Amino acid sequence: MDASRRTSGSDVRGGDNSPPTSDDTLVSNEHGNIESAPKSGNMVQEKQIDPMASRIDGGVEYKSMVWWQAGMVMVAETISLGILSLPAAMATLGIVPGLILLVLLGAMASYTGFVIGQFKRRYPHIHSMACAGGVLFGKWGNRILGWGQFLFYVFIMGSHILTFSIMMNAITDHGACTIVWMVIGTIMSLVFTLPRTLKHLSYYSIASFVSIIGAVMITMVGVSITKPGAGPDGVLHVRLWPQPDLSFKDGFNAVSNMVFAYAGHVAFFTFISELRNPHDFPKALAFLQCSDISMYIITAVVVYYYAGDNVASPALDSASTVVKKVAYGVAIATIVIAGVVNGHVGAKFLYVRLLHDREDDLLHQKTWKSYGVWFGIVSISWLGAWLIAEAVPVFNHLLGLTSALFASWFTFGLSGMFWMHMNLRGTWTYGKAFLFVLNCVNIMVAAILFGVGTYASISAMVENGATNKPFSCANNAGGH
């Protein structure tokens, strides 16, 4: 964007007819309206311009969500596939360590999400993790985090395609080649990703929220009736502590799956950018965190209690054949829509990066050219996701690898760095010292999850390589 662009005084100053001076540049205020702001010395504040604020009349209005719509989109993005892996993780770790981890990770995710909101308010131009990387580390930080977040989105999209194929195989008793189901899931997801604003997706997200609640409720009722975890004597056997023969990599993969369940932070900057009032973000964050922590605990404990060590991942496979088919049928909305939300945010990152500085503001135009660019980016993104889903055909391992490589930093580590960037200067108090230690812990946790989690995930995939071939027509549904 040309930071020296000028508008009339009425456009910029809201009634002050004097034009902007040579020391002014255009920025977006907290409500997304364009106004003038002074330069800092001789440096033009080009980076302070919000790319989502339109410069043309009648253009696409991205900044259109109210807080509850943002909350629904955040719930749809976060509470989806992650919840389906939690009962199996609980079976691996035991109820006591599992509950401690779910609560602790939920509290950490709540705090780090709040820090992201603070960082966005400090730097209103930030639209993605790439922009935040530029603030922290300059040009290379922008590039590394930008492409890292895009790969993260594509991996998550791939996990939704994989889950779609598992769902269709379960419902149809492997009625077609698994590759065919993945292609169908990819095309469906692509079509639903075509609207360019998150406000449109917020209405889909309501269906996604109802869908995942319905699916896990059906599963919990189903396993409570059949009790697949009961022994020959009919007694349920539940462990409070980890499996006695638990290997390190299996244990760490279970932890990584729990981290993945809270890994929605990578999209928070984009969600805030499309809020009418960015100050409403804490309301949306509170709605998300109250929803996911409570749902995760109830689902993980109840399903594991009745399914025992026979619990499957995805958790819906733990129910009887008929109940499993019903649960998957109800879950289809969240399996597709949650992937669509991630696909939308990933494509939006590339879309903004390509178009935000054009003189004609193509980003906000309602033309075939602007739609064509969006369609091309969305298509390429879903093609990449399909390739990943085919290449890593094991649900737990794909989630674990995605969590280790990306969620570790985007959910915990980078938020710690954001706090450091904003608060290391100035007067120190006991409260500030406590937050400093807390954010150091967040960064260390991310580094451990990244290093050890990646090793554990890759080791598990190598072990299972002989029975899970990529690009295979084989049935990948549990219990077949």
C-alpha positions as CSV (number, residue, x, y, z in Angstrom):
1,M,0.0,0.0,0.0
2,D,1.3,3.5,-0.8
3,A,1.6,5.1,2.6
4,S,1.7,8.5,1.0
5,R,-1.9,8.2,-0.4
6,R,-4.1,11.1,0.7
7,T,-7.8,11.6,1.0
8,S,-9.9,14.7,1.5
9,G,-10.0,16.2,4.9
10,S,-13.6,15.1,5.4
11,D,-12.6,11.5,4.7
12,V,-9.6,11.6,7.1
13,R,-10.5,14.0,9.9
14,G,-14.2,13.6,10.1
15,G,-15.2,17.2,9.4
16,D,-11.9,19.0,9.7
17,N,-11.4,20.5,6.2
18,S,-7.7,21.0,6.5
19,P,-5.9,18.4,4.5
20,P,-3.3,16.0,6.0
21,T,0.1,17.5,6.3
22,S,3.3,16.0,5.0
23,D,3.8,14.6,8.4
24,D,0.6,12.5,8.2
25,T,-0.1,9.0,6.9
26,L,-3.3,7.0,6.8
27,V,-4.0,4.4,9.4
28,S,-6.9,2.4,10.6
29,N,-8.3,3.1,14.0
30,E,-9.7,0.5,16.4
31,H,-13.0,0.4,14.6
32,G,-11.4,0.0,11.2
33,N,-12.0,3.5,10.0
34,I,-9.3,5.3,8.0
35,E,-7.8,8.3,9.7
36,S,-4.5,10.2,9.7
37,A,-1.7,9.7,12.1
38,P,1.7,11.3,12.5
39,K,4.9,9.9,11.2
40,S,7.6,8.8,13.7
41,G,10.5,11.1,12.7
42,N,11.2,10.6,9.0
43,M,9.9,7.1,8.9
44,V,6.5,6.6,7.3
45,Q,4.3,4.4,9.4
46,E,3.3,2.3,6.4
47,K,3.1,-0.8,8.6
48,Q,0.4,0.8,10.7
49,I,-2.2,0.6,7.9
50,D,-4.9,-2.1,8.4
51,P,-5.1,-4.1,5.2
52,M,-8.7,-5.1,6.0
53,A,-10.0,-1.5,5.9
54,S,-11.4,-0.7,2.4
55,R,-10.2,2.3,0.4
56,I,-13.0,2.1,-2.2
57,D,-16.8,2.7,-2.0
58,G,-19.0,-0.4,-2.2
59,G,-16.1,-2.8,-1.7
60,V,-16.0,-6.0,0.3
61,E,-16.5,-5.2,4.0
62,Y,-14.2,-7.6,5.9
63,K,-14.5,-5.8,9.3
64,S,-18.1,-6.9,9.8
65,M,-18.2,-9.5,12.7
66,V,-19.6,-8.8,16.1
67,W,-18.1,-10.6,19.1
68,W,-20.5,-13.6,19.2
69,Q,-19.9,-14.3,15.5
70,A,-16.1,-14.2,16.1
71,G,-16.7,-16.5,19.1
72,M,-18.6,-19.0,17.0
73,V,-15.9,-19.0,14.3
74,M,-13.2,-19.5,17.0
75,V,-15.2,-22.4,18.5
76,A,-15.7,-24.0,15.0
77,E,-12.0,-23.7,14.3
78,T,-10.8,-25.0,17.7
79,I,-13.4,-27.5,18.9
80,S,-13.3,-30.0,16.1
81,L,-10.9,-32.8,15.4
82,G,-8.9,-32.2,18.6
83,I,-11.8,-33.3,20.9
84,L,-12.0,-36.6,19.0
85,S,-8.4,-37.6,20.0
86,L,-8.8,-36.7,23.7
87,P,-10.4,-39.9,25.1
88,A,-7.5,-42.0,23.6
89,A,-5.0,-39.5,25.1
90,M,-6.7,-39.9,28.4
91,A,-6.4,-43.7,28.2
92,T,-2.7,-43.4,27.5
93,L,-1.9,-40.9,30.3
94,G,-4.5,-41.9,32.9
95,I,-7.3,-39.8,34.4
96,V,-5.3,-37.8,36.9
97,P,-2.4,-36.7,34.6
98,G,-4.9,-36.3,31.8
99,L,-7.2,-33.9,33.7
100,I,-4.3,-31.9,35.1
101,L,-3.0,-31.4,31.6
102,L,-6.3,-30.5,30.1
103,V,-6.9,-27.9,32.8
104,L,-3.4,-26.6,32.7
105,L,-3.2,-26.4,28.9
106,G,-6.6,-24.7,28.9
107,A,-5.4,-22.0,31.4
108,M,-2.2,-21.5,29.4
109,A,-4.2,-21.2,26.1
110,S,-6.6,-18.7,27.7
111,Y,-3.7,-16.5,28.8
112,T,-1.7,-16.7,25.6
113,G,-4.9,-15.9,23.6
114,F,-5.3,-12.8,25.7
115,V,-1.7,-11.7,25.0
116,I,-2.4,-12.0,21.3
117,G,-5.3,-9.6,21.7
118,Q,-3.0,-7.2,23.6
119,F,-0.4,-7.4,20.8
120,K,-3.0,-6.7,18.1
121,R,-4.2,-3.6,20.0
122,R,-0.6,-2.4,20.3
123,Y,0.0,-3.0,16.6
124,P,-3.3,-2.6,14.7
125,H,-1.8,-3.4,11.3
126,I,-1.2,-7.0,12.3
127,H,-3.4,-9.4,10.3
128,S,-1.6,-12.7,10.6
129,M,1.3,-14.4,12.4
130,A,3.5,-13.2,9.5
131,C,2.9,-9.6,10.4
132,A,3.6,-10.3,14.0
133,G,6.8,-12.1,13.0
134,G,7.8,-8.9,11.2
135,V,7.3,-6.8,14.3
136,L,9.4,-9.3,16.4
137,F,12.2,-10.3,14.0
138,G,11.9,-8.1,10.9
139,K,11.7,-9.2,7.2
140,W,12.8,-12.8,7.8
141,G,10.5,-13.2,10.8
142,N,7.7,-12.2,8.6
143,R,8.6,-14.7,5.9
144,I,9.3,-17.6,8.2
145,L,6.2,-17.2,10.4
146,G,4.1,-16.5,7.3
147,W,4.9,-19.7,5.5
148,G,5.0,-21.6,8.8
149,Q,1.4,-20.6,9.6
150,F,0.3,-21.4,6.0
151,L,1.8,-24.9,6.3
152,F,0.0,-25.3,9.7
153,Y,-3.3,-24.4,8.1
154,V,-2.7,-26.9,5.3
155,F,-1.8,-29.6,7.7
156,I,-5.0,-29.0,9.7
157,M,-7.0,-28.9,6.4
158,G,-5.4,-32.3,5.6
159,S,-6.4,-33.8,8.9
160,H,-10.0,-32.8,8.1
161,I,-9.9,-34.4,4.7
162,L,-8.5,-37.6,6.4
163,T,-11.3,-37.5,9.0
164,F,-13.9,-37.1,6.2
165,S,-12.6,-40.3,4.6
166,I,-12.8,-42.1,7.9
167,M,-16.3,-40.9,8.4
168,M,-17.5,-42.0,4.9
169,N,-15.8,-45.4,5.3
170,A,-17.6,-45.8,8.7
171,I,-21.0,-44.8,7.4
172,T,-20.9,-46.7,4.1
173,D,-18.9,-49.8,5.3
174,H,-16.1,-48.8,3.0
175,G,-18.4,-48.2,0.0
176,A,-15.6,-46.7,-2.1
177,C,-11.9,-46.4,-2.3
178,T,-10.6,-44.1,0.5
179,I,-8.9,-41.9,-2.1
180,V,-12.3,-41.2,-3.7
181,W,-13.7,-40.1,-0.3
182,M,-10.7,-37.8,0.2
183,V,-11.3,-36.2,-3.2
184,I,-15.0,-35.7,-2.5
185,G,-14.1,-34.2,0.9
186,T,-11.6,-31.9,-0.7
187,I,-14.0,-30.6,-3.3
188,M,-16.8,-30.0,-0.7
189,S,-14.4,-28.1,1.5
190,L,-13.2,-26.0,-1.4
191,V,-16.7,-25.0,-2.3
192,F,-17.6,-23.9,1.3
193,T,-14.3,-21.9,1.5
194,L,-15.3,-19.6,-1.5
195,P,-17.0,-16.8,0.5
196,R,-14.4,-14.1,1.2
197,T,-15.5,-12.8,4.6
198,L,-15.5,-14.6,8.0
199,K,-18.9,-13.2,8.7
200,H,-20.4,-15.6,6.2
201,L,-18.5,-18.5,7.9
202,S,-19.9,-17.5,11.3
203,Y,-23.3,-18.8,10.3
204,Y,-21.8,-22.1,9.1
205,S,-19.9,-22.2,12.4
206,I,-23.2,-22.4,14.4
207,A,-24.0,-25.6,12.6
208,S,-20.4,-26.9,13.3
209,F,-20.8,-26.2,17.0
210,V,-24.2,-28.0,17.2
211,S,-22.7,-30.8,15.1
212,I,-19.7,-31.6,17.4
213,I,-21.8,-31.4,20.5
214,G,-24.4,-33.7,19.0
215,A,-21.8,-36.2,17.8
216,V,-19.9,-36.5,21.2
217,M,-23.2,-36.7,23.1
218,I,-24.4,-39.6,20.9
219,T,-21.0,-41.3,21.4
220,M,-21.1,-40.8,25.2
221,V,-24.6,-42.3,25.4
222,G,-23.6,-45.1,23.0
223,V,-20.5,-46.2,25.0
224,S,-22.4,-45.8,28.3
225,I,-24.8,-48.5,27.0
226,T,-22.4,-50.9,25.4
227,K,-19.5,-50.4,27.8
228,P,-16.7,-51.6,25.5
229,G,-14.2,-51.1,28.3
230,A,-15.8,-53.7,30.6
231,G,-13.9,-56.9,31.3
232,P,-15.3,-60.5,31.2
233,D,-16.8,-59.9,34.6
234,G,-18.7,-56.8,33.4
235,V,-16.7,-54.5,35.6
236,L,-15.3,-51.3,34.0
237,H,-11.5,-51.0,34.4
238,V,-10.2,-47.4,34.4
239,R,-6.7,-46.3,35.2
240,L,-6.0,-43.2,37.2
241,W,-2.3,-43.2,36.2
242,P,-0.4,-43.9,33.0
243,Q,-0.1,-47.3,31.4
244,P,2.7,-49.3,33.2
245,D,4.4,-50.2,29.9
246,L,3.9,-46.7,28.4
247,S,6.7,-45.8,25.9
248,F,8.0,-42.2,25.9
249,K,6.9,-41.5,22.4
250,D,3.4,-42.8,22.9
251,G,3.1,-40.7,26.1
252,F,4.4,-37.6,24.4
253,N,2.1,-38.1,21.4
254,A,-0.8,-38.1,23.8
255,V,0.3,-34.8,25.2
256,S,0.8,-33.4,21.7
257,N,-2.8,-34.4,20.9
258,M,-4.0,-32.4,23.9
259,V,-2.0,-29.4,22.8
260,F,-3.6,-29.7,19.4
261,A,-7.1,-29.5,20.9
262,Y,-6.3,-25.9,22.0
263,A,-4.4,-24.9,18.9
264,G,-6.7,-22.2,17.5
265,H,-4.4,-19.2,18.2
266,V,-2.7,-19.1,14.8
267,A,-5.9,-17.6,13.4
268,F,-6.7,-15.1,16.2
269,F,-5.0,-12.1,14.5
270,T,-7.2,-12.7,11.4
271,F,-10.4,-13.0,13.5
272,I,-9.6,-9.8,15.4
273,S,-9.0,-8.0,12.1
274,E,-12.5,-8.8,10.9
275,L,-14.2,-7.7,14.1
276,R,-16.1,-4.4,13.9
277,N,-14.6,-3.5,17.3
278,P,-11.3,-5.2,18.2
279,H,-11.9,-4.4,21.8
280,D,-14.6,-7.1,21.8
281,F,-12.1,-9.9,21.3
282,P,-11.8,-10.8,25.0
283,K,-15.5,-11.7,25.0
284,A,-15.1,-14.0,22.0
285,L,-12.0,-15.5,23.7
286,A,-13.9,-16.2,26.9
287,F,-16.7,-17.8,25.0
288,L,-14.2,-20.1,23.3
289,Q,-12.2,-21.1,26.4
290,C,-15.3,-21.7,28.6
291,S,-16.7,-23.9,25.8
292,D,-13.6,-25.9,24.9
293,I,-12.2,-26.6,28.4
294,S,-15.6,-27.9,29.7
295,M,-16.3,-29.9,26.6
296,Y,-12.8,-31.5,26.5
297,I,-12.9,-32.6,30.2
298,I,-16.5,-34.1,29.9
299,T,-15.8,-35.9,26.6
300,A,-12.4,-37.2,27.5
301,V,-13.4,-38.6,30.9
302,V,-16.8,-40.0,30.0
303,V,-15.8,-41.8,26.8
304,Y,-12.6,-43.2,28.4
305,Y,-14.6,-44.3,31.5
306,Y,-16.9,-46.5,29.5
307,A,-14.6,-47.5,26.6
308,G,-11.5,-48.1,28.8
309,D,-8.3,-49.1,27.0
310,N,-10.4,-50.1,24.0
311,V,-11.1,-46.4,23.3
312,A,-10.4,-45.5,19.6
313,S,-9.2,-42.3,18.0
314,P,-11.2,-40.6,16.6
315,A,-13.4,-41.2,19.6
316,L,-16.5,-41.8,17.6
317,D,-15.1,-45.2,16.5
318,S,-15.5,-46.4,20.1
319,A,-19.3,-46.7,19.8
320,S,-21.1,-49.7,18.4
321,T,-21.5,-49.9,14.6
322,V,-24.9,-48.4,14.4
323,V,-24.2,-45.6,16.9
324,K,-20.9,-44.9,15.3
325,K,-22.6,-44.3,11.9
326,V,-25.2,-42.0,13.5
327,A,-22.5,-40.0,15.3
328,Y,-20.4,-39.6,12.2
329,G,-23.5,-38.5,10.3
330,V,-24.1,-35.8,12.9
331,A,-20.4,-34.9,12.9
332,I,-20.2,-34.2,9.2
333,A,-20.9,-30.5,9.6
334,T,-18.0,-30.0,12.0
335,I,-15.6,-32.2,10.1
336,V,-16.2,-30.1,7.0
337,I,-16.8,-26.6,8.4
338,A,-14.0,-26.6,10.9
339,G,-11.6,-27.4,8.1
340,V,-13.2,-24.7,6.0
341,V,-12.5,-22.1,8.7
342,N,-8.8,-23.0,8.7
343,G,-8.7,-23.1,4.9
344,H,-10.3,-19.7,4.7
345,V,-7.8,-18.1,7.2
346,G,-4.9,-19.8,5.4
347,A,-6.1,-18.6,2.0
348,K,-6.8,-15.1,3.4
349,F,-3.2,-14.8,4.5
350,L,-2.0,-15.3,0.9
351,Y,-4.8,-13.2,-0.5
352,V,-3.9,-10.2,1.7
353,R,-0.2,-10.7,1.1
354,L,-0.6,-10.6,-2.7
355,L,-3.2,-7.8,-3.0
356,H,-3.1,-5.4,0.0
357,D,-0.6,-2.9,-1.5
358,R,-2.2,-2.6,-5.0
359,E,-3.2,0.9,-6.1
360,D,-6.6,-0.3,-7.3
361,D,-7.4,-2.0,-3.9
362,L,-8.2,-5.3,-5.7
363,L,-8.4,-6.9,-2.2
364,H,-11.8,-5.2,-1.7
365,Q,-13.1,-5.2,-5.2
366,K,-16.2,-7.2,-6.2
367,T,-14.9,-8.2,-9.7
368,W,-14.2,-11.4,-11.5
369,K,-10.5,-10.7,-11.3
370,S,-10.5,-10.5,-7.5
371,Y,-12.8,-13.6,-7.2
372,G,-10.5,-15.4,-9.6
373,V,-7.4,-14.7,-7.4
374,W,-9.3,-15.9,-4.3
375,F,-10.5,-19.1,-6.1
376,G,-7.0,-19.9,-7.3
377,I,-5.5,-19.5,-3.8
378,V,-8.2,-21.6,-2.2
379,S,-7.9,-24.3,-4.9
380,I,-4.1,-24.6,-4.5
381,S,-4.4,-24.7,-0.6
382,W,-6.9,-27.6,-0.7
383,L,-4.8,-29.5,-3.2
384,G,-1.9,-29.3,-0.9
385,A,-4.1,-30.4,2.0
386,W,-5.2,-33.4,0.1
387,L,-1.6,-34.5,-0.7
388,I,-0.8,-34.3,3.0
389,A,-3.9,-36.3,4.0
390,E,-2.8,-39.0,1.5
391,A,0.8,-39.0,2.7
392,V,0.1,-39.2,6.4
393,P,-2.9,-41.5,6.6
394,V,-3.0,-42.1,10.4
395,F,-5.3,-39.7,12.4
396,N,-3.3,-39.6,15.7
397,H,0.0,-39.3,14.0
398,L,-1.1,-36.5,11.7
399,L,-2.5,-34.5,14.7
400,G,0.6,-35.2,16.8
401,L,3.0,-34.1,14.0
402,T,1.0,-30.9,13.3
403,S,0.9,-30.0,17.0
404,A,4.6,-30.5,17.5
405,L,5.7,-28.6,14.4
406,F,3.4,-25.7,14.6
407,A,0.9,-25.6,17.5
408,S,3.7,-25.5,20.0
409,W,4.9,-22.1,18.8
410,F,1.7,-20.5,17.6
411,T,-0.2,-21.4,20.8
412,F,2.4,-20.9,23.5
413,G,5.9,-19.8,22.4
414,L,5.1,-16.8,20.2
415,S,2.7,-15.4,22.8
416,G,5.5,-15.4,25.3
417,M,7.7,-13.5,22.8
418,F,4.8,-11.0,22.2
419,W,4.7,-10.3,25.9
420,M,8.5,-9.8,26.1
421,H,8.4,-7.4,23.1
422,M,5.7,-5.3,24.8
423,N,6.8,-5.3,28.4
424,L,10.5,-5.8,28.9
425,R,11.0,-2.0,29.0
426,G,9.7,0.2,31.8
427,T,9.2,-0.2,35.5
428,W,9.3,-3.6,37.0
429,T,6.9,-4.8,39.8
430,Y,6.3,-8.2,41.4
431,G,3.3,-8.7,39.1
432,K,5.4,-8.0,36.1
433,A,8.2,-10.3,37.3
434,F,5.6,-13.1,37.7
435,L,4.3,-12.6,34.2
436,F,7.9,-12.6,32.9
437,V,8.5,-16.0,34.5
438,L,5.2,-17.2,33.2
439,N,6.0,-16.2,29.6
440,C,9.5,-17.7,29.9
441,V,7.7,-21.0,30.8
442,N,5.5,-20.7,27.8
443,I,8.5,-20.3,25.5
444,M,10.3,-23.3,27.1
445,V,7.1,-25.4,26.8
446,A,6.9,-24.6,23.1
447,A,10.5,-25.5,22.6
448,I,10.1,-28.9,24.3
449,L,6.9,-29.7,22.5
450,F,8.5,-28.8,19.2
451,G,11.7,-30.8,19.6
452,V,10.5,-33.9,21.5
453,G,7.1,-33.9,20.0
454,T,8.4,-34.0,16.4
455,Y,10.8,-36.8,17.3
456,A,8.0,-38.8,18.9
457,S,5.5,-38.3,16.1
458,I,8.0,-39.2,13.3
459,S,9.1,-42.3,15.3
460,A,5.5,-43.5,15.7
461,M,4.8,-42.9,12.0
462,V,7.9,-45.0,11.0
463,E,6.8,-47.8,13.3
464,N,3.3,-47.9,11.7
465,G,4.6,-47.4,8.1
466,A,4.3,-51.1,7.3
467,T,0.5,-51.2,8.0
468,N,-0.6,-47.7,6.9
469,K,0.4,-47.0,3.3
470,P,0.0,-43.6,1.7
471,F,-2.3,-43.2,-1.3
472,S,-4.1,-46.4,-0.4
473,C,-7.7,-47.5,-1.1
474,A,-7.7,-49.5,2.2
475,N,-10.4,-48.9,4.7
476,N,-9.2,-46.5,7.4
477,A,-12.3,-46.5,9.6
478,G,-11.8,-48.0,13.1
479,G,-13.4,-51.3,14.1
480,H,-13.6,-52.7,10.5
